[in-house]
Amino acid sequence: MKQYRDIPVEILALQLAGKKDLDVPYILRQVEGWQRLRHKVPAWAAIDELEYPPRLSLEQCSGEAAARYKARIVKDVLERNPELPRSMADLTGGLGVDFSFLAPLFEEATYVERQEVLCELARHNFPLLGLPQARIVCADGLDYLQSMEEVGLLFLDPARRDGAGRKTVRMADCEPDVCALREALFAKARFVLIKLSPMLDLTDAIRSLEQVVEAHIYSTGNECKDLLLLLDREAPTGSQPRLVAQEGEQTFSFSAEEEANTTPTYVAHPEEFLYEPGPAILKAGAFRCVATRYGLHKMHPHAHLYTSANWVPEFPGRSFRVVDTFTFNKAELRRLRNNLTQVNLTIRNFPATVDALRKKLKLREGGNQYLFATTGASGEHLLILGEKV
């Protein structure tokens, strides 16, 4: 199989067409699987004998960085609670990427998956991945939940599309409905880790599940990948969780109470540097405390842009050196057009769309400079031109 790996699948399909002595569909599936996972899950792709499923399971599986982050959460739970049973069960096994990084933390780990084809792959792959503690159960996760013995932790990754294939934004629309299952889950494990789509409403999810002790938003490459909720059956109902925004390697932890009680300073015009929070910070709702934590000023209560006189390199997001600031009077707009023909335009708390403003300013998309249309603390509309630091 290795001799085919670097050939694009479309070209390989043509090269192998009509080869009666080869299982061509199998070869194409393995080559495509390796090509997709060599960047997404390099630890798996490094094992030559691993076998891969059809494309859909490859598209839906976690990336390695996200799976390792889940393992980090669980490792912290185990270290804080040494009395927990060293056993876990993944009730929605899938391809098993998340399971393969969680299982080494336990003495016993059960992978539950209702598709036999994925269970067959797991039986082949898990020994190659060095998972002697793995037990594979081909069953519906909810059926298995009723009969299983208690474990230290349960992991679930509910389906996040409705019957028509549309993405859901409410917890109650996920399959299985973990809100309805909460008591059944707690009957089998003290801790439950649930992987959800970052599209879901975080406040609704925390309120619906009631005993969430940690809410993690994991982002990499300027894109939210996972919303992870850790439930503890011993937590008081309605308790406020620790909120963790993970921007690549940067961790920002806070509470809803801290955010509510924080009062940042606001400025009418930017200073030398401008900051745009990463998507995990925005999803977590750390709009005010991120300013005070890093000693920044906020541009406006509803514009999540921040500024400072000196660069703060550890800020969890993008940083820009302010090149110029324009208002919306005719002379300023004329000056802008005389100096700019192409720019990356972003709207933050501004009464126009990107397309409408780009048309008005007669600017093409792209280049190395960034233009933020926003509102300052005085209510004045501004155009802030910056370059990445």
NUNULO-265447 format. One record per residue (C-alpha): residue number from 1; residue in three letters; x, y, z negated. Coordinates in steps of 0.5 Angstrom, whole numbers, plus 500, padded with zeros to 3 digits. Example, Ala and Ser with C-alpha at 12.3 -4.5 7.8 and 13.67 -1.06 7.14 Angstrom:
<recs>
@pos=1, code=ala, c1=525, c2=491, c3=484
@pos=2, code=ser, c1=527, c2=498, c3=486
</recs>
This chain:
<recs>
@pos=1, code=met, c1=500, c2=500, c3=500
@pos=2, code=lys, c1=506, c2=505, c3=499
@pos=3, code=gln, c1=508, c2=505, c3=506
@pos=4, code=tyr, c1=501, c2=509, c3=507
@pos=5, code=arg, c1=501, c2=514, c3=502
@pos=6, code=asp, c1=503, c2=520, c3=505
@pos=7, code=ile, c1=499, c2=519, c3=511
@pos=8, code=pro, c1=493, c2=523, c3=511
@pos=9, code=val, c1=487, c2=519, c3=511
@pos=10, code=glu, c1=483, c2=521, c3=517
@pos=11, code=ile, c1=490, c2=520, c3=521
@pos=12, code=leu, c1=491, c2=513, c3=517
@pos=13, code=ala, c1=484, c2=511, c3=519
@pos=14, code=leu, c1=485, c2=512, c3=527
@pos=15, code=gln, c1=492, c2=508, c3=526
@pos=16, code=leu, c1=489, c2=502, c3=523
@pos=17, code=ala, c1=482, c2=502, c3=527
@pos=18, code=gly, c1=481, c2=495, c3=530
@pos=19, code=lys, c1=486, c2=491, c3=525
@pos=20, code=lys, c1=482, c2=485, c3=524
@pos=21, code=asp, c1=488, c2=482, c3=519
@pos=22, code=leu, c1=487, c2=488, c3=514
@pos=23, code=asp, c1=482, c2=490, c3=509
@pos=24, code=val, c1=482, c2=497, c3=512
@pos=25, code=pro, c1=476, c2=500, c3=508
@pos=26, code=tyr, c1=480, c2=498, c3=502
@pos=27, code=ile, c1=486, c2=501, c3=504
@pos=28, code=leu, c1=483, c2=507, c3=506
@pos=29, code=arg, c1=480, c2=508, c3=499
@pos=30, code=gln, c1=486, c2=506, c3=495
@pos=31, code=val, c1=490, c2=511, c3=499
@pos=32, code=glu, c1=485, c2=517, c3=498
@pos=33, code=gly, c1=485, c2=515, c3=491
@pos=34, code=trp, c1=492, c2=516, c3=490
@pos=35, code=gln, c1=492, c2=522, c3=494
@pos=36, code=arg, c1=487, c2=525, c3=490
@pos=37, code=leu, c1=490, c2=523, c3=483
@pos=38, code=arg, c1=497, c2=524, c3=484
@pos=39, code=his, c1=496, c2=532, c3=482
@pos=40, code=lys, c1=489, c2=531, c3=478
@pos=41, code=val, c1=492, c2=525, c3=474
@pos=42, code=pro, c1=499, c2=524, c3=475
@pos=43, code=ala, c1=500, c2=519, c3=470
@pos=44, code=trp, c1=495, c2=514, c3=473
@pos=45, code=ala, c1=498, c2=516, c3=480
@pos=46, code=ala, c1=505, c2=514, c3=477
@pos=47, code=ile, c1=503, c2=507, c3=477
@pos=48, code=asp, c1=503, c2=503, c3=483
@pos=49, code=glu, c1=499, c2=497, c3=482
@pos=50, code=leu, c1=493, c2=502, c3=480
@pos=51, code=glu, c1=486, c2=501, c3=484
@pos=52, code=tyr, c1=482, c2=507, c3=485
@pos=53, code=pro, c1=474, c2=507, c3=486
@pos=54, code=pro, c1=470, c2=510, c3=491
@pos=55, code=arg, c1=470, c2=518, c3=492
@pos=56, code=leu, c1=465, c2=520, c3=488
@pos=57, code=ser, c1=468, c2=517, c3=482
@pos=58, code=leu, c1=474, c2=521, c3=483
@pos=59, code=glu, c1=471, c2=528, c3=484
@pos=60, code=gln, c1=467, c2=527, c3=478
@pos=61, code=cys, c1=473, c2=525, c3=473
@pos=62, code=ser, c1=477, c2=529, c3=469
@pos=63, code=gly, c1=484, c2=532, c3=470
@pos=64, code=glu, c1=490, c2=530, c3=466
@pos=65, code=ala, c1=491, c2=536, c3=463
@pos=66, code=ala, c1=483, c2=537, c3=461
@pos=67, code=ala, c1=484, c2=529, c3=458
@pos=68, code=arg, c1=490, c2=531, c3=454
@pos=69, code=tyr, c1=486, c2=537, c3=451
@pos=70, code=lys, c1=481, c2=532, c3=449
@pos=71, code=ala, c1=486, c2=528, c3=446
@pos=72, code=arg, c1=489, c2=534, c3=442
@pos=73, code=ile, c1=482, c2=535, c3=439
@pos=74, code=val, c1=481, c2=528, c3=437
@pos=75, code=lys, c1=488, c2=527, c3=434
@pos=76, code=asp, c1=487, c2=534, c3=429
@pos=77, code=val, c1=480, c2=530, c3=427
@pos=78, code=leu, c1=484, c2=524, c3=425
@pos=79, code=glu, c1=489, c2=528, c3=422
@pos=80, code=arg, c1=484, c2=532, c3=417
@pos=81, code=asn, c1=480, c2=525, c3=416
@pos=82, code=pro, c1=485, c2=520, c3=414
@pos=83, code=glu, c1=479, c2=516, c3=411
@pos=84, code=leu, c1=475, c2=515, c3=418
@pos=85, code=pro, c1=475, c2=508, c3=421
@pos=86, code=arg, c1=480, c2=508, c3=427
@pos=87, code=ser, c1=475, c2=506, c3=432
@pos=88, code=met, c1=472, c2=509, c3=438
@pos=89, code=ala, c1=467, c2=508, c3=443
@pos=90, code=asp, c1=466, c2=512, c3=450
@pos=91, code=leu, c1=459, c2=511, c3=452
@pos=92, code=thr, c1=459, c2=514, c3=459
@pos=93, code=gly, c1=466, c2=511, c3=461
@pos=94, code=gly, c1=466, c2=513, c3=468
@pos=95, code=leu, c1=473, c2=512, c3=472
@pos=96, code=gly, c1=476, c2=512, c3=465
@pos=97, code=val, c1=481, c2=518, c3=465
@pos=98, code=asp, c1=478, c2=521, c3=458
@pos=99, code=phe, c1=478, c2=514, c3=455
@pos=100, code=ser, c1=485, c2=513, c3=457
@pos=101, code=phe, c1=488, c2=519, c3=453
@pos=102, code=leu, c1=483, c2=518, c3=447
@pos=103, code=ala, c1=484, c2=510, c3=446
@pos=104, code=pro, c1=491, c2=510, c3=444
@pos=105, code=leu, c1=489, c2=514, c3=438
@pos=106, code=phe, c1=485, c2=508, c3=435
@pos=107, code=glu, c1=486, c2=501, c3=433
@pos=108, code=glu, c1=480, c2=499, c3=437
@pos=109, code=ala, c1=477, c2=503, c3=443
@pos=110, code=thr, c1=470, c2=501, c3=447
@pos=111, code=tyr, c1=469, c2=503, c3=454
@pos=112, code=val, c1=462, c2=503, c3=456
@pos=113, code=glu, c1=460, c2=503, c3=463
@pos=114, code=arg, c1=453, c2=501, c3=467
@pos=115, code=gln, c1=457, c2=500, c3=474
@pos=116, code=glu, c1=460, c2=494, c3=474
@pos=117, code=val, c1=465, c2=496, c3=480
@pos=118, code=leu, c1=468, c2=501, c3=475
@pos=119, code=cys, c1=468, c2=496, c3=469
@pos=120, code=glu, c1=472, c2=491, c3=474
@pos=121, code=leu, c1=477, c2=497, c3=476
@pos=122, code=ala, c1=477, c2=498, c3=468
@pos=123, code=arg, c1=479, c2=491, c3=467
@pos=124, code=his, c1=485, c2=491, c3=472
@pos=125, code=asn, c1=487, c2=498, c3=470
@pos=126, code=phe, c1=487, c2=499, c3=463
@pos=127, code=pro, c1=492, c2=494, c3=462
@pos=128, code=leu, c1=497, c2=497, c3=467
@pos=129, code=leu, c1=496, c2=504, c3=463
@pos=130, code=gly, c1=498, c2=500, c3=456
@pos=131, code=leu, c1=491, c2=500, c3=453
@pos=132, code=pro, c1=491, c2=493, c3=449
@pos=133, code=gln, c1=486, c2=496, c3=444
@pos=134, code=ala, c1=481, c2=497, c3=450
@pos=135, code=arg, c1=475, c2=493, c3=450
@pos=136, code=ile, c1=470, c2=494, c3=456
@pos=137, code=val, c1=463, c2=493, c3=456
@pos=138, code=cys, c1=458, c2=493, c3=462
@pos=139, code=ala, c1=452, c2=496, c3=459
@pos=140, code=asp, c1=448, c2=502, c3=459
@pos=141, code=gly, c1=451, c2=507, c3=454
@pos=142, code=leu, c1=444, c2=508, c3=450
@pos=143, code=asp, c1=443, c2=500, c3=450
@pos=144, code=tyr, c1=449, c2=499, c3=447
@pos=145, code=leu, c1=449, c2=505, c3=442
@pos=146, code=gln, c1=443, c2=501, c3=438
@pos=147, code=ser, c1=447, c2=495, c3=437
@pos=148, code=met, c1=454, c2=497, c3=436
@pos=149, code=glu, c1=457, c2=497, c3=429
@pos=150, code=glu, c1=459, c2=504, c3=426
@pos=151, code=val, c1=466, c2=507, c3=429
@pos=152, code=gly, c1=470, c2=513, c3=427
@pos=153, code=leu, c1=468, c2=517, c3=433
@pos=154, code=leu, c1=463, c2=517, c3=439
@pos=155, code=phe, c1=465, c2=520, c3=446
@pos=156, code=leu, c1=460, c2=522, c3=451
@pos=157, code=asp, c1=460, c2=526, c3=458
@pos=158, code=pro, c1=452, c2=527, c3=460
@pos=159, code=ala, c1=450, c2=528, c3=467
@pos=160, code=arg, c1=449, c2=535, c3=468
@pos=161, code=arg, c1=444, c2=535, c3=474
@pos=162, code=asp, c1=437, c2=534, c3=474
@pos=163, code=gly, c1=433, c2=529, c3=478
@pos=164, code=ala, c1=433, c2=534, c3=485
@pos=165, code=gly, c1=441, c2=534, c3=484
@pos=166, code=arg, c1=441, c2=541, c3=481
@pos=167, code=lys, c1=446, c2=543, c3=476
@pos=168, code=thr, c1=443, c2=544, c3=469
@pos=169, code=val, c1=444, c2=550, c3=464
@pos=170, code=arg, c1=440, c2=547, c3=458
@pos=171, code=met, c1=442, c2=542, c3=453
@pos=172, code=ala, c1=435, c2=538, c3=454
@pos=173, code=asp, c1=436, c2=537, c3=461
@pos=174, code=cys, c1=442, c2=533, c3=461
@pos=175, code=glu, c1=442, c2=526, c3=462
@pos=176, code=pro, c1=442, c2=523, c3=456
@pos=177, code=asp, c1=439, c2=528, c3=452
@pos=178, code=val, c1=444, c2=528, c3=446
@pos=179, code=cys, c1=439, c2=533, c3=442
@pos=180, code=ala, c1=434, c2=527, c3=442
@pos=181, code=leu, c1=440, c2=522, c3=440
@pos=182, code=arg, c1=443, c2=526, c3=435
@pos=183, code=glu, c1=441, c2=522, c3=429
@pos=184, code=ala, c1=442, c2=515, c3=433
@pos=185, code=leu, c1=449, c2=518, c3=434
@pos=186, code=phe, c1=450, c2=520, c3=427
@pos=187, code=ala, c1=448, c2=513, c3=425
@pos=188, code=lys, c1=454, c2=510, c3=429
@pos=189, code=ala, c1=459, c2=515, c3=428
@pos=190, code=arg, c1=461, c2=521, c3=423
@pos=191, code=phe, c1=464, c2=525, c3=429
@pos=192, code=val, c1=461, c2=526, c3=436
@pos=193, code=leu, c1=465, c2=529, c3=442
@pos=194, code=ile, c1=461, c2=531, c3=447
@pos=195, code=lys, c1=464, c2=534, c3=454
@pos=196, code=leu, c1=459, c2=539, c3=458
@pos=197, code=ser, c1=459, c2=543, c3=464
@pos=198, code=pro, c1=462, c2=550, c3=462
@pos=199, code=met, c1=455, c2=552, c3=466
@pos=200, code=leu, c1=451, c2=550, c3=460
@pos=201, code=asp, c1=449, c2=556, c3=455
@pos=202, code=leu, c1=454, c2=555, c3=449
@pos=203, code=thr, c1=449, c2=559, c3=444
@pos=204, code=asp, c1=443, c2=554, c3=446
@pos=205, code=ala, c1=448, c2=548, c3=446
@pos=206, code=ile, c1=450, c2=550, c3=439
@pos=207, code=arg, c1=443, c2=552, c3=436
@pos=208, code=ser, c1=440, c2=545, c3=439
@pos=209, code=leu, c1=445, c2=540, c3=437
@pos=210, code=glu, c1=445, c2=544, c3=430
@pos=211, code=gln, c1=451, c2=540, c3=427
@pos=212, code=val, c1=457, c2=543, c3=431
@pos=213, code=val, c1=463, c2=544, c3=427
@pos=214, code=glu, c1=468, c2=546, c3=433
@pos=215, code=ala, c1=466, c2=549, c3=440
@pos=216, code=his, c1=472, c2=549, c3=445
@pos=217, code=ile, c1=472, c2=552, c3=452
@pos=218, code=tyr, c1=478, c2=549, c3=456
@pos=219, code=ser, c1=480, c2=553, c3=462
@pos=220, code=thr, c1=486, c2=552, c3=467
@pos=221, code=gly, c1=487, c2=556, c3=474
@pos=222, code=asn, c1=483, c2=562, c3=472
@pos=223, code=glu, c1=477, c2=557, c3=472
@pos=224, code=cys, c1=473, c2=554, c3=466
@pos=225, code=lys, c1=473, c2=546, c3=466
@pos=226, code=asp, c1=470, c2=543, c3=460
@pos=227, code=leu, c1=465, c2=546, c3=454
@pos=228, code=leu, c1=467, c2=541, c3=449
@pos=229, code=leu, c1=463, c2=540, c3=442
@pos=230, code=leu, c1=465, c2=537, c3=436
@pos=231, code=leu, c1=459, c2=535, c3=432
@pos=232, code=asp, c1=460, c2=532, c3=424
@pos=233, code=arg, c1=454, c2=529, c3=421
@pos=234, code=glu, c1=457, c2=532, c3=414
@pos=235, code=ala, c1=456, c2=539, c3=416
@pos=236, code=pro, c1=450, c2=543, c3=414
@pos=237, code=thr, c1=445, c2=544, c3=419
@pos=238, code=gly, c1=445, c2=550, c3=423
@pos=239, code=ser, c1=453, c2=552, c3=421
@pos=240, code=gln, c1=457, c2=556, c3=425
@pos=241, code=pro, c1=462, c2=553, c3=429
@pos=242, code=arg, c1=470, c2=555, c3=430
@pos=243, code=leu, c1=470, c2=557, c3=437
@pos=244, code=val, c1=476, c2=556, c3=441
@pos=245, code=ala, c1=478, c2=559, c3=448
@pos=246, code=gln, c1=483, c2=555, c3=451
@pos=247, code=glu, c1=487, c2=559, c3=457
@pos=248, code=gly, c1=492, c2=554, c3=460
@pos=249, code=glu, c1=497, c2=554, c3=454
@pos=250, code=gln, c1=494, c2=559, c3=450
@pos=251, code=thr, c1=489, c2=558, c3=444
@pos=252, code=phe, c1=484, c2=563, c3=442
@pos=253, code=ser, c1=480, c2=561, c3=436
@pos=254, code=phe, c1=475, c2=565, c3=432
@pos=255, code=ser, c1=468, c2=565, c3=429
@pos=256, code=ala, c1=461, c2=568, c3=431
@pos=257, code=glu, c1=462, c2=572, c3=424
@pos=258, code=glu, c1=468, c2=575, c3=426
@pos=259, code=glu, c1=466, c2=577, c3=433
@pos=260, code=ala, c1=460, c2=580, c3=430
@pos=261, code=asn, c1=464, c2=584, c3=424
@pos=262, code=thr, c1=469, c2=587, c3=429
@pos=263, code=thr, c1=469, c2=594, c3=431
@pos=264, code=pro, c1=474, c2=595, c3=437
@pos=265, code=thr, c1=476, c2=602, c3=439
@pos=266, code=tyr, c1=474, c2=605, c3=446
@pos=267, code=val, c1=477, c2=610, c3=451
@pos=268, code=ala, c1=474, c2=614, c3=456
@pos=269, code=his, c1=480, c2=612, c3=461
@pos=270, code=pro, c1=486, c2=607, c3=461
@pos=271, code=glu, c1=493, c2=607, c3=459
@pos=272, code=glu, c1=499, c2=604, c3=462
@pos=273, code=phe, c1=496, c2=597, c3=462
@pos=274, code=leu, c1=490, c2=594, c3=463
@pos=275, code=tyr, c1=487, c2=587, c3=461
@pos=276, code=glu, c1=482, c2=582, c3=464
@pos=277, code=pro, c1=480, c2=576, c3=459
@pos=278, code=gly, c1=481, c2=569, c3=462
@pos=279, code=pro, c1=474, c2=565, c3=463
@pos=280, code=ala, c1=475, c2=561, c3=457
@pos=281, code=ile, c1=475, c2=568, c3=453
@pos=282, code=leu, c1=469, c2=570, c3=456
@pos=283, code=lys, c1=465, c2=564, c3=456
@pos=284, code=ala, c1=466, c2=564, c3=448
@pos=285, code=gly, c1=464, c2=571, c3=447
@pos=286, code=ala, c1=470, c2=574, c3=444
@pos=287, code=phe, c1=469, c2=580, c3=447
@pos=288, code=arg, c1=471, c2=585, c3=441
@pos=289, code=cys, c1=475, c2=581, c3=437
@pos=290, code=val, c1=480, c2=579, c3=442
@pos=291, code=ala, c1=481, c2=587, c3=443
@pos=292, code=thr, c1=483, c2=588, c3=435
@pos=293, code=arg, c1=487, c2=581, c3=435
@pos=294, code=tyr, c1=492, c2=584, c3=440
@pos=295, code=gly, c1=491, c2=591, c3=438
@pos=296, code=leu, c1=488, c2=593, c3=445
@pos=297, code=his, c1=483, c2=599, c3=446
@pos=298, code=lys, c1=476, c2=597, c3=450
@pos=299, code=met, c1=474, c2=601, c3=456
@pos=300, code=his, c1=466, c2=600, c3=454
@pos=301, code=pro, c1=462, c2=596, c3=450
@pos=302, code=his, c1=459, c2=592, c3=456
@pos=303, code=ala, c1=465, c2=592, c3=460
@pos=304, code=his, c1=470, c2=587, c3=458
@pos=305, code=leu, c1=476, c2=590, c3=460
@pos=306, code=tyr, c1=482, c2=592, c3=455
@pos=307, code=thr, c1=488, c2=597, c3=455
@pos=308, code=ser, c1=494, c2=599, c3=452
@pos=309, code=ala, c1=500, c2=604, c3=452
@pos=310, code=asn, c1=505, c2=598, c3=451
@pos=311, code=trp, c1=505, c2=591, c3=455
@pos=312, code=val, c1=502, c2=585, c3=451
@pos=313, code=pro, c1=505, c2=579, c3=455
@pos=314, code=glu, c1=501, c2=574, c3=450
@pos=315, code=phe, c1=494, c2=576, c3=452
@pos=316, code=pro, c1=490, c2=570, c3=454
@pos=317, code=gly, c1=488, c2=573, c3=461
@pos=318, code=arg, c1=491, c2=577, c3=467
@pos=319, code=ser, c1=495, c2=583, c3=466
@pos=320, code=phe, c1=496, c2=589, c3=470
@pos=321, code=arg, c1=500, c2=595, c3=470
@pos=322, code=val, c1=496, c2=601, c3=472
@pos=323, code=val, c1=498, c2=605, c3=478
@pos=324, code=asp, c1=492, c2=610, c3=478
@pos=325, code=thr, c1=485, c2=612, c3=476
@pos=326, code=phe, c1=480, c2=615, c3=481
@pos=327, code=thr, c1=473, c2=618, c3=479
@pos=328, code=phe, c1=467, c2=618, c3=484
@pos=329, code=asn, c1=468, c2=626, c3=486
@pos=330, code=lys, c1=469, c2=627, c3=493
@pos=331, code=ala, c1=476, c2=629, c3=493
@pos=332, code=glu, c1=478, c2=623, c3=489
@pos=333, code=leu, c1=475, c2=618, c3=493
@pos=334, code=arg, c1=478, c2=622, c3=499
@pos=335, code=arg, c1=485, c2=621, c3=496
@pos=336, code=leu, c1=483, c2=614, c3=494
@pos=337, code=arg, c1=482, c2=612, c3=502
@pos=338, code=asn, c1=488, c2=616, c3=504
@pos=339, code=asn, c1=492, c2=611, c3=500
@pos=340, code=leu, c1=489, c2=605, c3=500
@pos=341, code=thr, c1=486, c2=600, c3=506
@pos=342, code=gln, c1=486, c2=594, c3=503
@pos=343, code=val, c1=485, c2=591, c3=496
@pos=344, code=asn, c1=482, c2=586, c3=491
@pos=345, code=leu, c1=476, c2=589, c3=488
@pos=346, code=thr, c1=473, c2=587, c3=482
@pos=347, code=ile, c1=466, c2=590, c3=479
@pos=348, code=arg, c1=466, c2=590, c3=471
@pos=349, code=asn, c1=460, c2=594, c3=468
@pos=350, code=phe, c1=458, c2=598, c3=474
@pos=351, code=pro, c1=452, c2=599, c3=478
@pos=352, code=ala, c1=454, c2=596, c3=485
@pos=353, code=thr, c1=456, c2=590, c3=488
@pos=354, code=val, c1=462, c2=588, c3=490
@pos=355, code=asp, c1=460, c2=588, c3=498
@pos=356, code=ala, c1=456, c2=595, c3=497
@pos=357, code=leu, c1=462, c2=598, c3=494
@pos=358, code=arg, c1=467, c2=595, c3=499
@pos=359, code=lys, c1=463, c2=598, c3=505
@pos=360, code=lys, c1=462, c2=605, c3=501
@pos=361, code=leu, c1=470, c2=605, c3=500
@pos=362, code=lys, c1=472, c2=602, c3=507
@pos=363, code=leu, c1=477, c2=598, c3=504
@pos=364, code=arg, c1=479, c2=591, c3=506
@pos=365, code=glu, c1=479, c2=585, c3=502
@pos=366, code=gly, c1=486, c2=582, c3=500
@pos=367, code=gly, c1=493, c2=585, c3=498
@pos=368, code=asn, c1=497, c2=586, c3=492
@pos=369, code=gln, c1=493, c2=591, c3=489
@pos=370, code=tyr, c1=487, c2=590, c3=485
@pos=371, code=leu, c1=482, c2=595, c3=484
@pos=372, code=phe, c1=477, c2=595, c3=478
@pos=373, code=ala, c1=470, c2=599, c3=478
@pos=374, code=thr, c1=468, c2=600, c3=471
@pos=375, code=thr, c1=465, c2=605, c3=466
@pos=376, code=gly, c1=469, c2=608, c3=461
@pos=377, code=ala, c1=467, c2=610, c3=454
@pos=378, code=ser, c1=464, c2=616, c3=456
@pos=379, code=gly, c1=460, c2=613, c3=461
@pos=380, code=glu, c1=464, c2=616, c3=467
@pos=381, code=his, c1=464, c2=611, c3=473
@pos=382, code=leu, c1=472, c2=609, c3=474
@pos=383, code=leu, c1=476, c2=606, c3=479
@pos=384, code=ile, c1=482, c2=603, c3=476
@pos=385, code=leu, c1=488, c2=601, c3=481
@pos=386, code=gly, c1=493, c2=596, c3=478
@pos=387, code=glu, c1=498, c2=591, c3=480
@pos=388, code=lys, c1=499, c2=585, c3=476
@pos=389, code=val, c1=505, c2=585, c3=471
</recs>
